Amino acid sequence: MVTIHLRGLRLNERASKMSRLYALITSDRHAQQFREVEKLSTDIANLDAQEKRSHETVWKKRGSLTTRIADALREIDSEVSDVIEGESQTELSVAS
């Protein structure tokens, strides 16, 4: 008898919880919360896209500077090689 009564209470509790859950998920507040989550998700995606563009700009500038450094080092190396290979001081002065 007690077991049957407890089962009945459990069914009533379950039905009550289902009703409360349905009321929650169909409420305006719940819909507003999901709209806010969707907006935040879009904002994060936009921020990521902006960050990617910023990084690409920095990487492009860094690549250009790296190329300029390599060119300057090749020029220095060439001048040092000229001195080592025996170009006279007079020739260096004329080149400058």
SERO-4910 file (N, C-alpha, C, O; in steps of 0.05 Angstrom, whole numbers):
BEGIN
 pado doro    nc1    nc2    nc3   cac1   cac2   cac3    cc1    cc2    cc3    oc1    oc2    oc3
  Met    A     16    -24      0      0      0      0     18     26      0     12     44    -15
  Val    A     38     26     17     57     48     19     72     51     -8     76     73    -17
  Thr    A     80     29    -19     95     30    -45     77     42    -67     87     58    -82
  Ile    A     52     34    -68     34     45    -88     31     75    -84     30     91   -103
  His    A     29     83    -59     26    112    -52     51    127    -61     49    149    -73
  Leu    A     75    116    -55    100    129    -63    102    131    -94    112    151   -104
  Arg    A     94    110   -108     95    111   -137     76    133   -147     83    147   -166
  Gly    A     54    136   -135     35    158   -143     47    185   -138     44    203   -155
  Leu    A     61    188   -116     74    214   -110     96    219   -130     99    242   -140
  Arg    A    112    199   -137    133    202   -156    122    210   -184    133    228   -197
  Leu    A    100    198   -192     87    206   -217     77    235   -216     80    250   -235
  Asn    A     65    243   -193     56    270   -190     80    290   -191     78    311   -203
  Glu    A    102    282   -177    126    299   -177    137    302   -205    145    324   -214
  Arg    A    138    279   -219    148    279   -247    131    297   -265    141    312   -280
  Ala    A    105    295   -262     87    311   -278     90    340   -272     89    358   -289
  Ser    A     94    346   -246     98    374   -238    124    385   -249    124    408   -259
  Lys    A    144    369   -248    170    378   -259    168    382   -289    179    402   -300
  Met    A    154    364   -302    151    367   -331    136    393   -338    143    407   -357
  Ser    A    116    399   -323    100    424   -327    117    448   -322    116    467   -338
  Arg    A    133    448   -301    150    471   -295    172    474   -316    178    496   -324
  Leu    A    183    451   -325    203    452   -346    192    463   -372    204    480   -385
  Tyr    A    168    454   -380    155    464   -404    150    494   -402    154    509   -421
  Ala    A    140    502   -379    135    531   -375    161    547   -377    161    569   -389
  Leu    A    183    536   -367    208    550   -369    218    552   -398    224    574   -407
  Ile    A    218    530   -412    229    531   -439    211    545   -459    220    552   -481
  Thr    A    186    550   -453    168    565   -471    165    594   -462    150    609   -474
  Ser    A    179    602   -441    177    629   -430    192    649   -447    211    642   -461
  Asp    A    183    674   -446    196    696   -460    225    700   -449    243    706   -465
  Arg    A    228    697   -423    254    700   -411    274    680   -423    297    687   -430
  His    A    265    655   -425    283    634   -436    290    640   -465    313    637   -473
  Ala    A    271    649   -481    276    656   -509    296    680   -510    314    680   -527
  Gln    A    292    699   -493    311    722   -492    339    713   -485    359    723   -497
  Gln    A    342    694   -466    368    684   -459    381    670   -483    405    674   -488
  Phe    A    366    655   -499    378    642   -522    385    663   -544    405    660   -557
  Arg    A    369    684   -547    377    705   -566    403    719   -557    420    725   -574
  Glu    A    406    723   -531    431    735   -521    455    717   -526    476    726   -534
  Val    A    452    691   -522    473    672   -527    480    672   -556    504    672   -564
  Glu    A    460    673   -574    465    674   -603    480    700   -610    499    699   -626
  Lys    A    472    723   -599    486    748   -604    515    747   -595    533    755   -609
  Leu    A    519    736   -571    547    734   -561    564    716   -578    587    722   -583
  Ser    A    552    694   -588    567    676   -605    575    690   -631    597    687   -641
  Thr    A    557    706   -642    563    722   -666    585    742   -661    603    746   -677
  Asp    A    583    755   -638    603    775   -630    631    762   -628    651    774   -636
  Ile    A    632    738   -617    658    724   -614    669    718   -642    692    721   -647
  Ala    A    651    708   -660    660    701   -687    671    726   -701    691    725   -715
  Asn    A    657    749   -698    666    774   -710    693    783   -699    711    792   -713
  Leu    A    696    780   -672    721    787   -659    744    770   -670    766    779   -675
  Asp    A    739    744   -673    759    726   -683    767    733   -712    791    733   -719
  Ala    A    748    741   -728    754    749   -756    771    775   -756    790    777   -771
  Gln    A    764    794   -738    779    818   -736    808    813   -727    827    824   -737
  Glu    A    811    795   -707    837    788   -697    854    775   -719    878    780   -722
  Lys    A    842    758   -735    856    744   -757    866    765   -777    889    764   -786
  Arg    A    849    785   -784    858    806   -803    881    822   -791    900    828   -805
  Ser    A    879    828   -765    901    843   -752    927    827   -753    949    838   -759
  His    A    925    801   -747    950    784   -748    961    783   -776    985    785   -779
  Glu    A    944    781   -796    954    779   -823    968    805   -831    988    804   -846
  Thr    A    958    828   -822    971    853   -827    999    854   -814   1018    862   -827
  Val    A   1000    846   -789   1026    845   -775   1045    826   -789   1069    833   -792
  Trp    A   1036    803   -796   1053    783   -809   1064    793   -836   1087    788   -844
  Lys    A   1047    808   -851   1056    819   -877   1078    840   -872   1098    840   -886
  Lys    A   1074    858   -853   1094    878   -846   1120    865   -837   1142    873   -844
  Arg    A   1117    844   -820   1141    830   -809   1156    817   -832   1181    818   -833
  Gly    A   1142    805   -851   1154    792   -874   1170    813   -890   1192    807   -899
  Ser    A   1158    836   -894   1172    857   -909   1197    866   -895   1218    870   -908
  Leu    A   1195    870   -869   1219    878   -854   1241    857   -854   1264    863   -856
  Thr    A   1232    832   -853   1252    809   -854   1266    809   -881   1290    805   -882
  Thr    A   1251    814   -902   1264    815   -929   1283    838   -930   1305    835   -942
  Arg    A   1276    861   -919   1294    884   -919   1320    878   -903   1341    886   -912
  Ile    A   1317    865   -881   1340    857   -865   1358    839   -881   1383    842   -882
  Ala    A   1347    819   -894   1362    800   -910   1377    815   -932   1400    809   -938
  Asp    A   1363    834   -945   1376    849   -967   1400    865   -956   1421    866   -968
  Ala    A   1396    878   -933   1418    894   -920   1441    876   -913   1464    884   -916
  Leu    A   1435    853   -902   1457    834   -895   1472    825   -919   1497    821   -918
  Arg    A   1458    820   -942   1472    811   -966   1490    834   -976   1512    828   -985
  Glu    A   1481    858   -974   1497    881   -982   1523    883   -965   1545    887   -975
  Ile    A   1519    880   -939   1542    881   -920   1561    859   -927   1586    863   -928
  Asp    A   1550    835   -931   1567    811   -938   1583    816   -963   1606    809   -966
  Ser    A   1570    828   -983   1583    833  -1008   1606    853  -1005   1627    849  -1016
  Glu    A   1601    874   -989   1622    894   -984   1646    881   -969   1669    887   -976
  Val    A   1640    865   -949   1662    852   -934   1677    833   -952   1701    831   -951
  Ser    A   1662    818   -969   1676    800   -988   1694    815  -1007   1716    805  -1013
  Asp    A   1685    838  -1016   1702    854  -1034   1728    862  -1020   1749    861  -1033
  Val    A   1727    869   -995   1751    877   -980   1769    853   -977   1793    854   -982
  Ile    A   1757    831   -969   1773    806   -964   1786    796   -990   1809    787   -989
  Glu    A   1772    798  -1012   1782    788  -1037   1804    806  -1049   1815    800  -1070
  Gly    A   1809    828  -1036   1832    844  -1044   1826    870  -1059   1844    881  -1071
  Glu    A   1802    880  -1059   1797    905  -1072   1813    926  -1057   1813    927  -1032
  Ser    A   1825    944  -1071   1843    964  -1058   1826    985  -1044   1802    989  -1050
  Gln    A   1839   1000  -1026   1826   1021  -1011   1816   1043  -1030   1795   1055  -1025
  Thr    A   1831   1048  -1051   1823   1069  -1070   1797   1062  -1083   1780   1079  -1086
  Glu    A   1794   1037  -1090   1770   1028  -1103   1746   1030  -1084   1724   1037  -1093
  Leu    A   1750   1025  -1058   1729   1027  -1038   1720   1056  -1035   1696   1062  -1033
  Ser    A   1739   1074  -1036   1732   1103  -1033   1716   1112  -1056   1698   1128  -1053
  Val    A   1723   1103  -1080   1709   1111  -1104   1681   1101  -1104   1662   1114  -1112
  Ala    A   1677   1076  -1094   1651   1063  -1093   1633   1078  -1073   1609   1079  -1077
  Ser    A   1644   1089  -1052   1628   1103  -1032   1619   1129  -1043   1606   1144  -1029
***
